Amino acid sequence: MIRLTGFSERTPMKNVYLISYDVSDAKRLRLTHRKLCGFGTSLQYSVFRCELSKLQLMSLKEGLWEILNLVEDRVMVVDLGPAGARGDDCVEFWGNPRTEIPERKAFVI
C-alpha cells in the first residue's frame, strides 16, 4: 500500500496559489494581510503561498472582496498546480527566503 503524506480520502484536492496584492489604504492593507495569514504563508511582503481547495479559495475571495476597494486596489492570484506536485516545485527563491516550501515525501506502509 502506498500512502502519501498530507493526503487522505477526506482531504479535498488542494492547489497551490501564489497571491500578491497592492492595496493603497493602510487599514485595508492590514486587513488584507490579516485575512491572508488565515489562509497561507507569507513569502515576501504582500506575497502569500496558499494551499487551498476550491471551497477555501472561494471563501478567501469573498473575504477579500469585502475588504478591498477594487477601484484602487488589486490582487493577483496565480494557480501553481496541485499541492505535492508542480505547485511545490515551481517556486524558486533567490537570497534568503522568509519561509521554506513544505517538503512532501511518499512512503510505503
N, CA, C and O atoms as a printed pandas DataFrame, in Angstrom:
     atom_number atom_name residue_name chain_id  residue_number  x_coord  y_coord  z_coord
0              1         N          MET        A               1    0.844   -1.179    0.000
1              2        CA          MET        A               1    0.000    0.000    0.000
2              3         C          MET        A               1    0.888    1.240    0.000
3              4         O          MET        A               1    1.800    1.364    0.817
4              5         N          ILE        A               2    0.620    2.122   -0.891
5              6        CA          ILE        A               2    1.360    3.380   -0.956
6              7         C          ILE        A               2    0.502    4.462   -0.327
7              8         O          ILE        A               2   -0.660    4.637   -0.695
8              9         N          ARG        A               3    1.062    5.170    0.601
9             10        CA          ARG        A               3    0.342    6.252    1.269
10            11         C          ARG        A               3    1.138    7.539    1.124
11            12         O          ARG        A               3    2.344    7.564    1.371
12            13         N          LEU        A               4    0.477    8.580    0.734
13            14        CA          LEU        A               4    1.131    9.864    0.568
14            15         C          LEU        A               4    0.862   10.726    1.782
15            16         O          LEU        A               4   -0.279   10.825    2.234
16            17         N          THR        A               5    1.895   11.351    2.316
17            18        CA          THR        A               5    1.704   12.248    3.448
18            19         C          THR        A               5    0.961   13.484    2.997
19            20         O          THR        A               5    1.156   13.965    1.880
20            21         N          GLY        A               6    0.125   13.988    3.847
21            22        CA          GLY        A               6   -0.609   15.206    3.536
22            23         C          GLY        A               6   -1.897   14.958    2.776
23            24         O          GLY        A               6   -2.632   15.904    2.489
24            25         N          PHE        A               7   -2.191   13.695    2.438
25            26        CA          PHE        A               7   -3.404   13.391    1.695
26            27         C          PHE        A               7   -4.219   12.358    2.452
27            28         O          PHE        A               7   -3.648   11.527    3.159
28            29         N          SER        A               8   -5.498   12.389    2.327
29            30        CA          SER        A               8   -6.376   11.338    2.811
30            31         C          SER        A               8   -7.631   11.378    1.977
31            32         O          SER        A               8   -7.843   12.307    1.198
32            33         N          GLU        A               9   -8.471   10.358    2.143
33            34        CA          GLU        A               9   -9.710   10.320    1.369
34            35         C          GLU        A               9  -10.608   11.506    1.729
35            36         O          GLU        A               9  -11.389   11.972    0.900
36            37         N          ARG        A              10  -10.496   11.982    2.948
37            38        CA          ARG        A              10  -11.362   13.073    3.389
38            39         C          ARG        A              10  -10.827   14.446    2.997
39            40         O          ARG        A              10  -11.570   15.428    3.010
40            41         N          THR        A              11   -9.558   14.519    2.652
41            42        CA          THR        A              11   -8.950   15.793    2.307
42            43         C          THR        A              11   -9.268   16.141    0.861
43            44         O          THR        A              11   -8.911   15.392   -0.049
44            45         N          PRO        A              12   -9.936   17.271    0.637
45            46        CA          PRO        A              12  -10.208   17.648   -0.750
46            47         C          PRO        A              12   -8.914   18.024   -1.461
47            48         O          PRO        A              12   -7.945   18.453   -0.835
48            49         N          MET        A              13   -8.919   17.856   -2.766
49            50        CA          MET        A              13   -7.760   18.208   -3.580
50            51         C          MET        A              13   -7.460   19.687   -3.411
51            52         O          MET        A              13   -8.351   20.531   -3.514
52            53         N          LYS        A              14   -6.209   19.988   -3.152
53            54        CA          LYS        A              14   -5.809   21.380   -2.983
54            55         C          LYS        A              14   -4.781   21.760   -4.033
55            56         O          LYS        A              14   -3.946   20.947   -4.430
56            57         N          ASN        A              15   -4.852   22.981   -4.466
57            58        CA          ASN        A              15   -3.849   23.548   -5.351
58            59         C          ASN        A              15   -3.066   24.598   -4.588
59            60         O          ASN        A              15   -3.526   25.138   -3.582
60            61         N          VAL        A              16   -1.883   24.872   -5.085
61            62        CA          VAL        A              16   -1.045   25.917   -4.508
62            63         C          VAL        A              16   -1.296   27.200   -5.296
63            64         O          VAL        A              16   -1.247   27.212   -6.526
64            65         N          TYR        A              17   -1.563   28.261   -4.571
65            66        CA          TYR        A              17   -1.813   29.561   -5.200
66            67         C          TYR        A              17   -0.786   30.564   -4.695
67            68         O          TYR        A              17   -0.478   30.621   -3.505
68            69         N          LEU        A              18   -0.272   31.343   -5.616
69            70        CA          LEU        A              18    0.579   32.470   -5.279
70            71         C          LEU        A              18   -0.312   33.709   -5.352
71            72         O          LEU        A              18   -0.858   34.030   -6.407
72            73         N          ILE        A              19   -0.451   34.392   -4.229
73            74        CA          ILE        A              19   -1.367   35.532   -4.163
74            75         C          ILE        A              19   -0.568   36.763   -3.755
75            76         O          ILE        A              19    0.092   36.774   -2.715
76            77         N          SER        A              20   -0.635   37.784   -4.574
77            78        CA          SER        A              20    0.025   39.043   -4.242
78            79         C          SER        A              20   -0.996   40.169   -4.303
79            80         O          SER        A              20   -2.002   40.077   -5.006
80            81         N          TYR        A              21   -0.721   41.230   -3.557
81            82        CA          TYR        A              21   -1.690   42.322   -3.520
82            83         C          TYR        A              21   -0.984   43.657   -3.457
83            84         O          TYR        A              21    0.145   43.775   -2.981
84            85         N          ASP        A              22   -1.675   44.639   -3.946
85            86        CA          ASP        A              22   -1.222   46.026   -3.913
86            87         C          ASP        A              22   -2.420   46.832   -3.423
87            88         O          ASP        A              22   -3.355   47.101   -4.177
88            89         N          VAL        A              23   -2.375   47.210   -2.153
89            90        CA          VAL        A              23   -3.505   47.891   -1.510
90            91         C          VAL        A              23   -3.044   49.290   -1.098
91            92         O          VAL        A              23   -2.022   49.441   -0.428
92            93         N          SER        A              24   -3.798   50.300   -1.501
93            94        CA          SER        A              24   -3.359   51.685   -1.328
94            95         C          SER        A              24   -3.668   52.275    0.046
95            96         O          SER        A              24   -3.011   53.231    0.457
96            97         N          ASP        A              25   -4.635   51.741    0.755
97            98        CA          ASP        A              25   -5.054   52.276    2.053
98            99         C          ASP        A              25   -4.454   51.431    3.181
99           100         O          ASP        A              25   -4.507   50.202    3.134
100          101         N          ALA        A              26   -3.879   52.098    4.200
101          102        CA          ALA        A              26   -3.186   51.389    5.288
102          103         C          ALA        A              26   -4.113   50.433    6.037
103          104         O          ALA        A              26   -3.708   49.317    6.365
104          105         N          LYS        A              27   -5.337   50.848    6.310
105          106        CA          LYS        A              27   -6.268   49.981    7.050
106          107         C          LYS        A              27   -6.634   48.751    6.218
107          108         O          LYS        A              27   -6.629   47.628    6.723
108          109         N          ARG        A              28   -6.951   48.970    4.944
109          110        CA          ARG        A              28   -7.287   47.828    4.077
110          111         C          ARG        A              28   -6.071   46.924    3.879
111          112         O          ARG        A              28   -6.219   45.709    3.753
112          113         N          LEU        A              29   -4.868   47.510    3.851
113          114        CA          LEU        A              29   -3.637   46.728    3.723
114          115         C          LEU        A              29   -3.481   45.779    4.913
115          116         O          LEU        A              29   -3.190   44.597    4.731
116          117         N          ARG        A              30   -3.673   46.292    6.122
117          118        CA          ARG        A              30   -3.564   45.450    7.327
118          119         C          ARG        A              30   -4.627   44.356    7.326
119          120         O          ARG        A              30   -4.343   43.203    7.653
120          121         N          LEU        A              31   -5.848   44.723    6.959
121          122        CA          LEU        A              31   -6.933   43.736    6.934
122          123         C          LEU        A              31   -6.681   42.655    5.878
123          124         O          LEU        A              31   -6.960   41.478    6.105
124          125         N          THR        A              32   -6.157   43.063    4.735
125          126        CA          THR        A              32   -5.841   42.098    3.676
126          127         C          THR        A              32   -4.756   41.141    4.141
127          128         O          THR        A              32   -4.870   39.930    3.951
128          129         N          HIS        A              33   -3.701   41.679    4.752
129          130        CA          HIS        A              33   -2.615   40.839    5.267
130          131         C          HIS        A              33   -3.154   39.864    6.315
131          132         O          HIS        A              33   -2.844   38.674    6.277
132          133         N          ARG        A              34   -3.956   40.367    7.244
133          134        CA          ARG        A              34   -4.520   39.530    8.302
134          135         C          ARG        A              34   -5.403   38.421    7.721
135          136         O          ARG        A              34   -5.353   37.277    8.174
136          137         N          LYS        A              35   -6.208   38.767    6.720
137          138        CA          LYS        A              35   -7.084   37.767    6.094
138          139         C          LYS        A              35   -6.249   36.669    5.438
139          140         O          LYS        A              35   -6.551   35.485    5.590
140          141         N          LEU        A              36   -5.192   37.060    4.703
141          142        CA          LEU        A              36   -4.375   36.065    4.017
142          143         C          LEU        A              36   -3.576   35.212    4.994
143          144         O          LEU        A              36   -3.287   34.052    4.699
144          145         N          CYS        A              37   -3.210   35.764    6.158
145          146        CA          CYS        A              37   -2.499   34.969    7.168
146          147         C          CYS        A              37   -3.337   33.765    7.598
147          148         O          CYS        A              37   -2.783   32.738    7.992
148          149         N          GLY        A              38   -4.643   33.878    7.529
149          150        CA          GLY        A              38   -5.508   32.762    7.895
150          151         C          GLY        A              38   -5.622   31.697    6.816
151          152         O          GLY        A              38   -6.209   30.640    7.048
152          153         N          PHE        A              39   -5.068   31.961    5.641
153          154        CA          PHE        A              39   -5.197   31.019    4.536
154          155         C          PHE        A              39   -3.862   30.507    4.009
155          156         O          PHE        A              39   -3.830   29.497    3.306
156          157         N          GLY        A              40   -2.762   31.180    4.331
157          158        CA          GLY        A              40   -1.495   30.758    3.759
158          159         C          GLY        A              40   -0.307   31.307    4.512
159          160         O          GLY        A              40   -0.422   31.767    5.648
160          161         N          THR        A              41    0.845   31.247    3.850
161          162        CA          THR        A              41    2.108   31.648    4.443
162          163         C          THR        A              41    2.677   32.827    3.661
163          164         O          THR        A              41    2.693   32.825    2.430
164          165         N          SER        A              42    3.140   33.826    4.394
165          166        CA          SER        A              42    3.747   34.987    3.762
166          167         C          SER        A              42    5.128   34.612    3.233
167          168         O          SER        A              42    5.987   34.157    3.988
168          169         N          LEU        A              43    5.336   34.807    1.923
169          170        CA          LEU        A              43    6.639   34.533    1.323
170          171         C          LEU        A              43    7.497   35.781    1.301
171          172         O          LEU        A              43    8.696   35.728    1.574
172          173         N          GLN        A              44    6.876   36.908    0.975
173          174        CA          GLN        A              44    7.523   38.205    0.955
174          175         C          GLN        A              44    6.447   39.219    1.318
175          176         O          GLN        A              44    5.281   38.858    1.478
176          177         N          TYR        A              45    6.832   40.480    1.448
177          178        CA          TYR        A              45    5.826   41.497    1.706
178          179         C          TYR        A              45    4.786   41.454    0.591
179          180         O          TYR        A              45    5.138   41.544   -0.585
180          181         N          SER        A              46    3.543   41.320    0.938
181          182        CA          SER        A              46    2.413   41.327    0.006
182          183         C          SER        A              46    2.381   40.138   -0.939
183          184         O          SER        A              46    1.717   40.198   -1.974
184          185         N          VAL        A              47    3.086   39.054   -0.609
185          186        CA          VAL        A              47    3.052   37.835   -1.426
186          187         C          VAL        A              47    2.839   36.643   -0.503
187          188         O          VAL        A              47    3.596   36.434    0.445
188          189         N          PHE        A              48    1.802   35.867   -0.789
189          190        CA          PHE        A              48    1.471   34.701    0.031
190          191         C          PHE        A              48    1.446   33.442   -0.821
191          192         O          PHE        A              48    1.144   33.479   -2.014
192          193         N          ARG        A              49    1.772   32.319   -0.172
193          194        CA          ARG        A              49    1.616   30.999   -0.767
194          195         C          ARG        A              49    0.494   30.322    0.004
195          196         O          ARG        A              49    0.567   30.182    1.225
196          197         N          CYS        A              50   -0.542   29.902   -0.709
197          198        CA          CYS        A              50   -1.714   29.309   -0.062
198          199         C          CYS        A              50   -2.021   27.960   -0.699
199          200         O          CYS        A              50   -2.046   27.848   -1.925
200          201         N          GLU        A              51   -2.254   26.944    0.110
201          202        CA          GLU        A              51   -2.745   25.651   -0.360
202          203         C          GLU        A              51   -4.232   25.624   -0.070
203          204         O          GLU        A              51   -4.644   25.574    1.089
204          205         N          LEU        A              52   -5.045   25.657   -1.130
205          206        CA          LEU        A              52   -6.478   25.836   -0.950
206          207         C          LEU        A              52   -7.275   24.856   -1.800
207          208         O          LEU        A              52   -6.906   24.543   -2.932
208          209         N          SER        A              53   -8.370   24.385   -1.231
209          210        CA          SER        A              53   -9.371   23.669   -2.030
210          211         C          SER        A              53  -10.187   24.727   -2.775
211          212         O          SER        A              53  -10.041   25.921   -2.515
212          213         N          LYS        A              54  -11.026   24.301   -3.680
213          214        CA          LYS        A              54  -11.862   25.268   -4.403
214          215         C          LYS        A              54  -12.787   26.023   -3.451
215          216         O          LYS        A              54  -13.034   27.216   -3.624
216          217         N          LEU        A              55  -13.293   25.313   -2.447
217          218        CA          LEU        A              55  -14.179   25.952   -1.465
218          219         C          LEU        A              55  -13.410   26.986   -0.635
219          220         O          LEU        A              55  -13.918   28.077   -0.373
220          221         N          GLN        A              56  -12.193   26.643   -0.228
221          222        CA          GLN        A              56  -11.382   27.592    0.538
222          223         C          GLN        A              56  -11.008   28.811   -0.304
223          224         O          GLN        A              56  -10.977   29.933    0.203
224          225         N          LEU        A              57  -10.725   28.592   -1.588
225          226        CA          LEU        A              57  -10.400   29.712   -2.472
226          227         C          LEU        A              57  -11.588   30.660   -2.589
227          228         O          LEU        A              57  -11.424   31.880   -2.557
228          229         N          MET        A              58  -12.786   30.090   -2.727
229          230        CA          MET        A              58  -13.979   30.946   -2.807
230          231         C          MET        A              58  -14.179   31.719   -1.508
231          232         O          MET        A              58  -14.532   32.898   -1.536
232          233         N          SER        A              59  -13.956   31.067   -0.378
233          234        CA          SER        A              59  -14.092   31.733    0.917
234          235         C          SER        A              59  -13.094   32.877    1.045
235          236         O          SER        A              59  -13.435   33.952    1.539
236          237         N          LEU        A              60  -11.855   32.643    0.596
237          238        CA          LEU        A              60  -10.837   33.704    0.640
238          239         C          LEU        A              60  -11.240   34.870   -0.259
239          240         O          LEU        A              60  -11.136   36.030    0.140
240          241         N          LYS        A              61  -11.698   34.563   -1.472
241          242        CA          LYS        A              61  -12.104   35.630   -2.395
242          243         C          LYS        A              61  -13.231   36.463   -1.795
243          244         O          LYS        A              61  -13.194   37.692   -1.852
244          245         N          GLU        A              62  -14.230   35.799   -1.222
245          246        CA          GLU        A              62  -15.348   36.542   -0.622
246          247         C          GLU        A              62  -14.866   37.431    0.515
247          248         O          GLU        A              62  -15.315   38.568    0.658
248          249         N          GLY        A              63  -13.943   36.904    1.329
249          250        CA          GLY        A              63  -13.401   37.696    2.428
250          251         C          GLY        A              63  -12.616   38.905    1.941
251          252         O          GLY        A              63  -12.719   39.992    2.510
252          253         N          LEU        A              64  -11.831   38.712    0.886
253          254        CA          LEU        A              64  -11.035   39.818    0.354
254          255         C          LEU        A              64  -11.914   40.850   -0.345
255          256         O          LEU        A              64  -11.653   42.049   -0.247
256          257         N          TRP        A              65  -12.948   40.403   -1.045
257          258        CA          TRP        A              65  -13.829   41.348   -1.742
258          259         C          TRP        A              65  -14.526   42.279   -0.757
259          260         O          TRP        A              65  -14.852   43.417   -1.095
260          261         N          GLU        A              66  -14.754   41.795    0.464
261          262        CA          GLU        A              66  -15.370   42.655    1.479
262          263         C          GLU        A              66  -14.401   43.722    1.981
263          264         O          GLU        A              66  -14.830   44.767    2.470
264          265         N          ILE        A              67  -13.111   43.470    1.866
265          266        CA          ILE        A              67  -12.081   44.395    2.375
266          267         C          ILE        A              67  -11.634   45.383    1.302
267          268         O          ILE        A              67  -11.499   46.577    1.570
268          269         N          LEU        A              68  -11.408   44.892    0.107
269          270        CA          LEU        A              68  -10.739   45.664   -0.938
270          271         C          LEU        A              68  -11.651   46.699   -1.578
271          272         O          LEU        A              68  -12.869   46.537   -1.638
272          273         N          ASN        A              69  -11.029   47.754   -2.048
273          274        CA          ASN        A              69  -11.670   48.716   -2.937
274          275         C          ASN        A              69  -11.110   48.415   -4.320
275          276         O          ASN        A              69   -9.981   48.797   -4.626
276          277         N          LEU        A              70  -11.874   47.744   -5.145
277          278        CA          LEU        A              70  -11.353   47.260   -6.422
278          279         C          LEU        A              70  -11.112   48.368   -7.441
279          280         O          LEU        A              70  -10.595   48.100   -8.525
280          281         N          VAL        A              71  -11.471   49.589   -7.118
281          282        CA          VAL        A              71  -11.109   50.726   -7.971
282          283         C          VAL        A              71   -9.665   51.133   -7.692
283          284         O          VAL        A              71   -8.940   51.524   -8.607
284          285         N          GLU        A              72   -9.243   51.039   -6.416
285          286        CA          GLU        A              72   -7.903   51.488   -6.017
286          287         C          GLU        A              72   -6.906   50.343   -5.785
287          288         O          GLU        A              72   -5.701   50.540   -5.943
288          289         N          ASP        A              73   -7.382   49.175   -5.419
289          290        CA          ASP        A              73   -6.510   48.067   -5.032
290          291         C          ASP        A              73   -6.504   46.989   -6.107
291          292         O          ASP        A              73   -7.362   46.957   -6.989
292          293         N          ARG        A              74   -5.522   46.115   -6.012
293          294        CA          ARG        A              74   -5.504   44.983   -6.939
294          295         C          ARG        A              74   -4.868   43.769   -6.257
295          296         O          ARG        A              74   -3.999   43.888   -5.394
296          297         N          VAL        A              75   -5.342   42.598   -6.684
297          298        CA          VAL        A              75   -4.852   41.317   -6.185
298          299         C          VAL        A              75   -4.571   40.435   -7.392
299          300         O          VAL        A              75   -5.336   40.426   -8.357
300          301         N          MET        A              76   -3.466   39.693   -7.332
301          302        CA          MET        A              76   -3.152   38.727   -8.383
302          303         C          MET        A              76   -3.167   37.340   -7.756
303          304         O          MET        A              76   -2.512   37.104   -6.741
304          305         N          VAL        A              77   -3.912   36.427   -8.360
305          306        CA          VAL        A              77   -3.997   35.040   -7.902
306          307         C          VAL        A              77   -3.467   34.159   -9.028
307          308         O          VAL        A              77   -4.018   34.152  -10.129
308          309         N          VAL        A              78   -2.395   33.414   -8.749
309          310        CA          VAL        A              78   -1.793   32.523   -9.743
310          311         C          VAL        A              78   -1.924   31.095   -9.240
311          312         O          VAL        A              78   -1.453   30.776   -8.148
312          313         N          ASP        A              79   -2.561   30.230  -10.026
313          314        CA          ASP        A              79   -2.706   28.812   -9.693
314          315         C          ASP        A              79   -1.438   28.093  -10.150
315          316         O          ASP        A              79   -1.172   27.982  -11.347
316          317         N          LEU        A              80   -0.646   27.598   -9.164
317          318        CA          LEU        A              80    0.620   26.935   -9.487
318          319         C          LEU        A              80    0.457   25.437   -9.694
319          320         O          LEU        A              80    1.415   24.757  -10.061
320          321         N          GLY        A              81   -0.746   24.912   -9.464
321          322        CA          GLY        A              81   -0.977   23.490   -9.678
322          323         C          GLY        A              81   -1.194   22.749   -8.376
323          324         O          GLY        A              81   -1.220   23.355   -7.305
324          325         N          PRO        A              82   -1.349   21.427   -8.467
325          326        CA          PRO        A              82   -1.672   20.614   -7.290
326          327         C          PRO        A              82   -0.576   20.664   -6.222
327          328         O          PRO        A              82    0.616   20.647   -6.530
328          329         N          ALA        A              83   -1.015   20.729   -4.947
329          330        CA          ALA        A              83   -0.075   20.636   -3.834
330          331         C          ALA        A              83    0.555   19.257   -3.864
331          332         O          ALA        A              83   -0.127   18.262   -4.108
332          333         N          GLY        A              84    1.838   19.198   -3.621
333          334        CA          GLY        A              84    2.561   17.934   -3.652
334          335         C          GLY        A              84    3.041   17.568   -5.037
335          336         O          GLY        A              84    3.647   16.511   -5.213
336          337         N          ALA        A              85    2.794   18.393   -6.007
337          338        CA          ALA        A              85    3.247   18.143   -7.376
338          339         C          ALA        A              85    3.876   19.426   -7.911
339          340         O          ALA        A              85    4.729   20.024   -7.255
340          341         N          ARG        A              86    3.462   19.840   -9.085
341          342        CA          ARG        A              86    4.051   21.022   -9.706
342          343         C          ARG        A              86    3.930   22.263   -8.821
343          344         O          ARG        A              86    4.803   23.130   -8.834
344          345         N          GLY        A              87    2.830   22.341   -8.046
345          346        CA          GLY        A              87    2.617   23.510   -7.197
346          347         C          GLY        A              87    3.725   23.736   -6.190
347          348         O          GLY        A              87    3.959   24.867   -5.765
348          349         N          ASP        A              88    4.415   22.661   -5.800
349          350        CA          ASP        A              88    5.531   22.793   -4.851
350          351         C          ASP        A              88    6.859   22.987   -5.557
351          352         O          ASP        A              88    7.797   23.542   -4.985
352          353         N          ASP        A              89    6.941   22.532   -6.794
353          354        CA          ASP        A              89    8.228   22.517   -7.489
354          355         C          ASP        A              89    8.514   23.760   -8.305
355          356         O          ASP        A              89    9.657   23.959   -8.718
356          357         N          CYS        A              90    7.539   24.593   -8.551
357          358        CA          CYS        A              90    7.746   25.680   -9.499
358          359         C          CYS        A              90    8.085   27.018   -8.834
359          360         O          CYS        A              90    8.151   28.042   -9.514
360          361         N          VAL        A              91    8.300   27.021   -7.523
361          362        CA          VAL        A              91    8.681   28.259   -6.843
362          363         C          VAL        A              91   10.180   28.216   -6.583
363          364         O          VAL        A              91   10.698   27.241   -6.041
364          365         N          GLU        A              92   10.858   29.265   -6.969
365          366        CA          GLU        A              92   12.304   29.347   -6.805
366          367         C          GLU        A              92   12.633   30.616   -6.040
367          368         O          GLU        A              92   12.123   31.690   -6.356
368          369         N          PHE        A              93   13.476   30.492   -5.048
369          370        CA          PHE        A              93   13.895   31.660   -4.274
370          371         C          PHE        A              93   15.339   31.999   -4.592
371          372         O          PHE        A              93   16.165   31.115   -4.818
372          373         N          TRP        A              94   15.622   33.254   -4.606
373          374        CA          TRP        A              94   16.998   33.750   -4.665
374          375         C          TRP        A              94   17.197   34.521   -3.386
375          376         O          TRP        A              94   16.296   35.247   -2.965
376          377         N          GLY        A              95   18.332   34.392   -2.760
377          378        CA          GLY        A              95   18.555   35.071   -1.486
378          379         C          GLY        A              95   18.015   34.225   -0.356
379          380         O          GLY        A              95   17.872   33.010   -0.499
380          381         N          ASN        A              96   17.721   34.840    0.740
381          382        CA          ASN        A              96   17.274   34.154    1.939
382          383         C          ASN        A              96   15.748   34.184    2.006
383          384         O          ASN        A              96   15.177   35.238    2.286
384          385         N          PRO        A              97   15.063   33.049    1.756
385          386        CA          PRO        A              97   13.596   33.059    1.796
386          387         C          PRO        A              97   13.092   33.240    3.224
387          388         O          PRO        A              97   13.722   32.780    4.176
388          389         N          ARG        A              98   11.953   33.911    3.365
389          390        CA          ARG        A              98   11.357   34.119    4.683
390          391         C          ARG        A              98   10.751   32.840    5.214
391          392         O          ARG        A              98   10.622   32.669    6.426
392          393         N          THR        A              99   10.378   31.938    4.320
393          394        CA          THR        A              99    9.765   30.673    4.715
394          395         C          THR        A              99   10.172   29.600    3.725
395          396         O          THR        A              99   10.499   29.892    2.575
396          397         N          GLU        A             100   10.151   28.376    4.172
397          398        CA          GLU        A             100   10.501   27.247    3.307
398          399         C          GLU        A             100    9.238   26.614    2.746
399          400         O          GLU        A             100    8.208   26.569    3.419
400          401         N          ILE        A             101    9.318   26.129    1.524
401          402        CA          ILE        A             101    8.225   25.388    0.917
402          403         C          ILE        A             101    8.174   24.019    1.596
403          404         O          ILE        A             101    9.218   23.390    1.763
404          405         N          PRO        A             102    6.974   23.531    1.998
405          406        CA          PRO        A             102    6.911   22.236    2.680
406          407         C          PRO        A             102    7.427   21.109    1.793
407          408         O          PRO        A             102    7.152   21.054    0.594
408          409         N          GLU        A             103    8.177   20.219    2.417
409          410        CA          GLU        A             103    8.708   19.073    1.682
410          411         C          GLU        A             103    7.777   17.889    1.902
411          412         O          GLU        A             103    7.471   17.541    3.043
412          413         N          ARG        A             104    7.326   17.271    0.820
413          414        CA          ARG        A             104    6.423   16.123    0.917
414          415         C          ARG        A             104    7.138   14.916    0.345
415          416         O          ARG        A             104    7.845   15.001   -0.658
416          417         N          LYS        A             105    6.935   13.799    1.005
417          418        CA          LYS        A             105    7.523   12.556    0.518
418          419         C          LYS        A             105    6.478   11.454    0.620
419          420         O          LYS        A             105    5.692   11.406    1.566
420          421         N          ALA        A             106    6.486   10.581   -0.364
421          422        CA          ALA        A             106    5.623    9.400   -0.317
422          423         C          ALA        A             106    6.330    8.328    0.495
423          424         O          ALA        A             106    7.556    8.226    0.451
424          425         N          PHE        A             107    5.579    7.536    1.231
425          426        CA          PHE        A             107    6.190    6.413    1.943
426          427         C          PHE        A             107    5.307    5.185    1.804
427          428         O          PHE        A             107    4.096    5.294    1.613
428          429         N          VAL        A             108    5.914    4.038    1.900
429          430        CA          VAL        A             108    5.233    2.758    1.725
430          431         C          VAL        A             108    5.021    2.134    3.092
431          432         O          VAL        A             108    5.942    2.061    3.906
432          433         N          ILE        A             109    3.787    1.681    3.337
433          434        CA          ILE        A             109    3.472    1.033    4.616
434          435         C          ILE        A             109    3.429   -0.455    4.419
435          436         O          ILE        A             109    3.179   -1.197    5.369
